[in-house]
Amino acid sequence: MLGAMRPVLLTATLLAGCGASAPHAAPPPSSEGAALYAQYCALCHGADGEGYAADDATRLRGQRFLTTATDDLLAVAIARGRPHTAMAGYSDQFGGPLTDAQIDALVAFVRGWQVEPTVALDATPLEGDAENGAELFARECASCHGQLGNGGRGAQSLNRWTFLSQASDAFLRYAIEHGREETPMPAFAGRLSAQEIADVVVFLRRFEEEPDVVPRFMAPPRLEDMTVVRHEGGPRPQFELREGRFVSAAQVRDAVAAQARLILLDARPTSDWLVARLPGALPVPYYDIEPILARLPRDGTWIVAYCGCPHTASGEVVDRLRAAGFEHTAVLDEGVFHWIDAGYPTEEGPLPAARAQ
């Protein structure tokens, strides 16, 4: 299946786009895929793939999506995610938790939701006026997908190469024409002409930029080798929490600048921790919190968890901490991407040896 072709899929094939869909043959149910979905995906996409359990986590079991999406599109989305969104890359080739075989199992599980025949898509590239497409996008699409197609308000990002490299022109055209059932995405057939839809697709292609270098493997750190408390001798921050749960990014920024005694937990998959994180943050993914519990001090030290949702994965971690008796805990209110976009300090890459405990 896909596992055998994974090295190609994540390099040259990743950038080739997708062709016509093959006839649909539903795979047998996968108990492994179901377990993996429950562990890694249900928190955001919903237990049954209904979507929006987290703010912008899209619906996966919609037939208009599944009947036009290739297995490669699904696999690349899982393996590489959508950079600078809440959808992280889960492949262990980039620091995530999943092997190629596990990604295959997840794809098969999601494919099992498809009950309608696969749509035969025309692989011919569309021709159109990108400038007119930009105007149409601003008028019809930007209110949900963002001015630059970066997503939000329940709409997925459209300007990530991990998506566009696998989404054919026909896939995009079909989505615009027919919409996505049980989501905020309406059908535009009849509202836009066939040529206007082609213009929008040609405009979106402007965002497809091949990376200069295929992302390299980065091994996740060993949590047991990392220092848990930032600045053990520093002052204790005086956080004011919204609704007794959320701390503002500005307060955390000030605490970091003051070298306050603080514990920061990155609740995202470790692949995202490797790309960019708050200074001194520990990689504690929402699906694997147990290893850190025994190492956390029970002396009232503040523990702040963050993610990109901005509250779902970090909220899961904080709930687990509070259930274990840690009271001085909070969720970073605006999430990590607000922190990054605001220009607050970050770290990236594997942990320097000097920082290890």
C-alpha positions as CSV (number, residue, x, y, z in Angstrom):
1,M,0.0,0.0,0.0
2,L,1.3,3.5,0.7
3,G,4.0,2.4,3.1
4,A,6.0,0.9,0.3
5,M,6.0,4.2,-1.6
6,R,6.6,6.5,1.3
7,P,10.1,7.7,0.5
8,V,8.9,8.8,-2.9
9,L,5.7,10.2,-1.6
10,L,7.5,12.6,0.8
11,T,10.0,13.8,-1.7
12,A,9.5,14.0,-5.5
13,T,5.9,12.7,-5.6
14,L,5.0,15.2,-2.8
15,L,5.5,18.0,-5.3
16,A,3.9,16.4,-8.3
17,G,0.2,17.0,-7.6
18,C,-2.5,14.4,-7.9
19,G,-4.1,12.9,-10.9
20,A,-7.4,11.4,-11.6
21,S,-9.0,9.4,-8.8
22,A,-9.1,5.6,-9.0
23,P,-12.4,3.7,-8.6
24,H,-13.4,3.4,-5.0
25,A,-13.0,0.2,-3.2
26,A,-13.5,0.6,0.5
27,P,-10.7,-1.0,2.6
28,P,-11.5,-3.4,5.4
29,P,-12.0,-1.8,8.8
30,S,-8.8,-1.3,10.6
31,S,-8.7,-1.8,14.4
32,E,-5.2,-0.3,14.4
33,G,-6.4,2.7,12.4
34,A,-9.4,3.2,14.7
35,A,-7.1,3.2,17.8
36,L,-4.6,5.6,16.2
37,Y,-7.4,7.9,15.1
38,A,-8.8,7.9,18.7
39,Q,-5.4,8.7,20.1
40,Y,-4.1,11.3,17.7
41,C,-7.0,12.8,15.7
42,A,-10.3,12.6,17.5
43,L,-9.4,15.4,19.9
44,C,-9.6,18.0,17.1
45,H,-11.5,16.3,14.2
46,G,-14.1,14.6,16.4
47,A,-14.7,11.0,17.4
48,D,-16.5,10.3,14.1
49,G,-14.6,12.7,11.8
50,E,-17.4,15.2,12.1
51,G,-14.9,18.1,12.5
52,Y,-14.6,21.2,14.6
53,A,-14.0,19.6,17.9
54,A,-11.2,22.1,17.8
55,D,-11.8,25.5,16.3
56,D,-10.7,25.0,12.7
57,A,-10.2,21.2,12.5
58,T,-12.1,20.3,9.3
59,R,-14.7,17.6,8.7
60,L,-13.0,14.4,7.4
61,R,-16.0,12.1,6.8
62,G,-17.8,14.3,4.3
63,Q,-18.5,12.5,1.0
64,R,-17.7,15.4,-1.2
65,F,-14.2,15.4,0.3
66,L,-13.6,11.7,0.5
67,T,-14.9,10.9,-3.1
68,T,-12.4,13.4,-4.5
69,A,-9.4,13.1,-2.2
70,T,-6.6,10.7,-3.1
71,D,-4.9,8.5,-0.5
72,D,-1.7,10.5,-1.2
73,L,-3.5,13.7,-0.2
74,L,-4.6,12.2,3.1
75,A,-1.2,10.6,3.8
76,V,0.7,13.8,3.1
77,A,-1.7,15.8,5.3
78,I,-1.0,13.4,8.2
79,A,2.7,13.1,7.6
80,R,3.6,16.7,7.0
81,G,0.6,18.6,8.3
82,R,-0.1,22.2,7.4
83,P,2.8,24.4,8.4
84,H,2.0,27.3,10.7
85,T,-1.5,25.9,11.5
86,A,-2.8,23.7,14.3
87,M,-2.4,20.7,12.0
88,A,1.1,19.4,12.8
89,G,3.1,16.8,10.9
90,Y,2.8,13.3,12.5
91,S,5.4,11.4,10.6
92,D,8.3,10.1,12.6
93,Q,10.6,11.2,9.7
94,F,10.1,14.8,11.0
95,G,9.8,14.3,14.7
96,G,6.2,13.1,15.0
97,P,4.9,9.9,16.6
98,L,3.8,7.9,13.5
99,T,5.6,5.4,11.4
100,D,4.8,4.9,7.7
101,A,2.8,1.8,8.4
102,Q,0.7,3.7,11.0
103,I,0.0,6.5,8.6
104,D,-1.2,3.9,6.1
105,A,-3.5,2.5,8.8
106,L,-4.9,5.9,9.5
107,V,-5.5,6.6,5.8
108,A,-7.3,3.3,5.5
109,F,-9.4,4.0,8.5
110,V,-10.5,7.5,7.2
111,R,-11.1,6.0,3.8
112,G,-13.5,3.6,5.4
113,W,-15.9,6.5,5.9
114,Q,-16.3,6.8,2.2
115,V,-19.6,5.2,1.2
116,E,-20.2,6.9,-2.2
117,P,-18.4,6.2,-5.5
118,T,-15.2,8.0,-6.2
119,V,-15.6,10.9,-8.5
120,A,-13.6,10.7,-11.7
121,L,-11.8,14.1,-11.9
122,D,-10.4,15.5,-15.1
123,A,-6.6,15.9,-14.6
124,T,-6.3,18.6,-17.2
125,P,-4.8,21.8,-15.6
126,L,-7.2,24.8,-15.6
127,E,-6.5,28.0,-17.4
128,G,-7.7,31.3,-16.2
129,D,-7.0,34.9,-15.1
130,A,-5.2,34.9,-11.8
131,E,-5.9,38.7,-11.3
132,N,-9.6,38.2,-11.7
133,G,-9.3,35.1,-9.4
134,A,-7.7,37.3,-6.7
135,E,-10.6,39.7,-6.9
136,L,-13.1,36.9,-6.7
137,F,-11.3,35.3,-3.8
138,A,-11.2,38.5,-1.9
139,R,-15.0,39.0,-2.5
140,E,-16.2,35.4,-2.0
141,C,-13.7,33.4,0.0
142,A,-11.4,35.6,2.1
143,S,-14.0,36.2,4.9
144,C,-13.5,32.5,5.9
145,H,-10.2,31.4,4.3
146,G,-8.3,34.6,5.0
147,Q,-7.0,37.3,2.6
148,L,-4.0,35.1,1.7
149,G,-5.8,31.8,2.0
150,N,-4.3,31.1,5.4
151,G,-7.5,29.7,6.9
152,G,-9.5,30.5,10.0
153,R,-13.2,30.9,11.0
154,G,-13.8,27.2,10.4
155,A,-12.2,27.2,7.0
156,Q,-9.0,25.3,6.2
157,S,-5.8,26.9,5.0
158,L,-5.4,26.9,1.2
159,N,-1.9,28.4,0.7
160,R,0.2,25.6,2.2
161,W,2.4,23.6,-0.3
162,T,1.6,20.4,1.6
163,F,-2.0,20.8,0.5
164,L,-1.6,22.4,-3.0
165,S,1.1,19.8,-4.0
166,Q,-1.5,17.1,-3.7
167,A,-4.7,19.0,-4.6
168,S,-5.3,18.9,-8.3
169,D,-7.0,21.7,-10.2
170,A,-10.0,19.4,-10.6
171,F,-10.1,18.7,-6.8
172,L,-10.1,22.4,-6.1
173,R,-12.7,23.2,-8.7
174,Y,-15.0,20.4,-7.4
175,A,-14.7,21.7,-3.9
176,I,-15.6,25.2,-5.0
177,E,-18.5,24.1,-7.2
178,H,-20.1,21.6,-4.7
179,G,-18.9,22.9,-1.3
180,R,-18.5,20.6,1.7
181,E,-21.7,19.2,3.3
182,E,-22.2,19.9,7.0
183,T,-19.5,22.5,7.0
184,P,-19.5,26.3,6.5
185,M,-18.2,25.8,2.9
186,P,-21.1,26.5,0.5
187,A,-21.5,25.4,-3.1
188,F,-20.6,28.1,-5.6
189,A,-21.9,26.5,-8.8
190,G,-24.5,28.9,-10.1
191,R,-23.0,31.7,-8.1
192,L,-19.8,31.7,-10.0
193,S,-19.4,30.8,-13.6
194,A,-17.1,27.9,-14.7
195,Q,-14.5,30.4,-15.9
196,E,-14.7,32.4,-12.7
197,I,-14.1,29.2,-10.6
198,A,-11.1,28.4,-12.9
199,D,-9.8,31.9,-12.3
200,V,-9.9,31.3,-8.5
201,V,-8.1,28.0,-8.8
202,V,-5.4,29.6,-11.0
203,F,-5.0,32.4,-8.3
204,L,-4.6,29.7,-5.6
205,R,-1.8,28.1,-7.6
206,R,0.2,31.2,-6.9
207,F,0.7,30.0,-3.3
208,E,2.2,26.7,-4.4
209,E,5.9,27.0,-3.8
210,E,8.1,24.0,-3.7
211,P,10.4,24.0,-0.6
212,D,14.1,24.6,-1.5
213,V,15.0,21.4,0.5
214,V,12.8,18.5,1.4
215,P,12.4,18.7,5.2
216,R,15.0,16.6,6.9
217,F,14.6,14.1,9.7
218,M,14.9,15.7,13.1
219,A,14.9,13.3,16.1
220,P,12.7,14.3,19.0
221,P,14.5,15.1,22.3
222,R,14.7,12.8,25.3
223,L,12.4,14.4,27.9
224,E,14.4,12.9,30.7
225,D,17.4,14.9,29.6
226,M,15.7,18.3,29.7
227,T,15.5,20.8,32.5
228,V,11.9,21.1,33.7
229,V,11.8,24.4,35.5
230,R,12.9,27.6,33.9
231,H,15.1,29.7,36.2
232,E,14.5,27.8,39.5
233,G,15.8,30.8,41.5
234,G,13.6,33.4,39.7
235,P,10.6,35.3,40.9
236,R,7.2,33.6,40.9
237,P,4.9,35.2,38.3
238,Q,1.6,36.7,39.4
239,F,-0.7,35.6,36.6
240,E,-4.3,36.8,36.3
241,L,-6.3,34.1,34.6
242,R,-9.3,34.6,32.4
243,E,-12.2,32.3,33.5
244,G,-9.7,30.7,36.0
245,R,-8.0,28.9,33.1
246,F,-6.4,31.2,30.4
247,V,-3.3,33.3,30.8
248,S,-2.5,36.0,28.2
249,A,0.5,35.7,26.0
250,A,1.6,39.2,27.2
251,Q,1.7,38.0,30.8
252,V,3.8,34.9,29.8
253,R,6.1,37.0,27.7
254,D,6.7,39.3,30.6
255,A,7.4,36.3,32.9
256,V,9.9,34.9,30.4
257,A,11.6,38.3,30.1
258,A,11.8,38.5,33.9
259,Q,13.4,35.1,34.1
260,A,10.5,33.9,36.3
261,R,10.3,30.5,37.8
262,L,8.1,28.8,35.3
263,I,7.3,25.6,33.4
264,L,6.2,25.8,29.8
265,L,4.7,22.7,28.1
266,D,4.3,22.5,24.3
267,A,1.2,20.4,23.9
268,R,1.6,19.9,20.1
269,P,3.3,17.0,18.4
270,T,7.0,17.2,18.8
271,S,7.5,17.9,15.0
272,D,6.0,21.4,15.7
273,W,8.1,21.8,18.9
274,L,11.2,21.3,16.7
275,V,10.1,24.0,14.2
276,A,9.4,26.7,16.7
277,R,8.6,26.9,20.4
278,L,8.5,29.2,23.4
279,P,11.9,29.5,25.1
280,G,12.6,26.6,27.4
281,A,9.4,24.8,26.6
282,L,9.2,21.1,27.1
283,P,7.7,18.8,24.4
284,V,4.7,17.3,26.1
285,P,2.2,16.3,23.4
286,Y,-1.4,16.0,24.4
287,Y,-1.3,12.3,23.6
288,D,1.7,11.5,25.8
289,I,1.6,13.5,29.0
290,E,2.4,10.6,31.5
291,P,6.2,10.9,31.2
292,I,6.3,14.4,32.6
293,L,4.0,14.0,35.6
294,A,6.5,12.4,37.9
295,R,9.1,15.2,37.2
296,L,6.8,18.2,37.9
297,P,7.4,19.9,41.2
298,R,4.4,20.1,43.6
299,D,5.5,23.4,45.1
300,G,3.1,25.8,43.4
301,T,5.4,26.5,40.4
302,W,3.3,27.9,37.5
303,I,2.8,25.5,34.6
304,V,1.6,27.0,31.3
305,A,0.6,24.7,28.4
306,Y,0.2,26.0,24.8
307,C,-0.8,24.7,21.4
308,G,-2.0,26.1,18.1
309,C,-5.7,25.5,18.3
310,P,-5.3,27.6,20.5
311,H,-7.0,25.9,23.4
312,T,-7.9,22.2,22.6
313,A,-4.6,20.3,22.9
314,S,-3.2,22.6,25.6
315,G,-6.6,22.3,27.4
316,E,-6.3,18.6,27.4
317,V,-2.9,18.8,29.0
318,V,-4.1,21.3,31.7
319,D,-7.1,19.1,32.4
320,R,-4.8,16.1,33.0
321,L,-2.5,18.2,35.2
322,R,-5.3,19.5,37.3
323,A,-6.8,16.0,37.7
324,A,-3.3,15.0,39.0
325,G,-3.4,17.8,41.6
326,F,-1.4,20.6,39.9
327,E,-3.4,23.7,40.7
328,H,-1.1,26.5,39.3
329,T,-1.8,25.6,35.7
330,A,-3.0,27.7,32.8
331,V,-3.6,27.6,29.0
332,L,-1.8,30.2,26.9
333,D,-4.9,32.1,25.8
334,E,-4.1,33.2,22.2
335,G,-1.9,30.2,21.3
336,V,1.5,29.7,19.9
337,F,0.9,31.3,16.5
338,H,-0.1,34.6,18.1
339,W,3.1,34.4,20.1
340,I,5.2,33.9,17.0
341,D,3.3,36.5,14.9
342,A,3.7,39.0,17.7
343,G,7.5,38.6,17.5
344,Y,7.9,37.3,21.0
345,P,11.0,35.2,21.6
346,T,11.2,31.6,20.3
347,E,13.6,28.7,19.9
348,E,13.8,26.1,17.1
349,G,15.6,22.9,16.2
350,P,16.9,20.2,18.4
351,L,17.9,21.2,22.0
352,P,21.5,22.4,22.3
353,A,23.7,20.2,24.4
354,A,24.3,23.0,26.9
355,R,20.6,23.2,27.6
356,A,20.3,19.5,28.6
357,Q,20.1,18.7,32.2
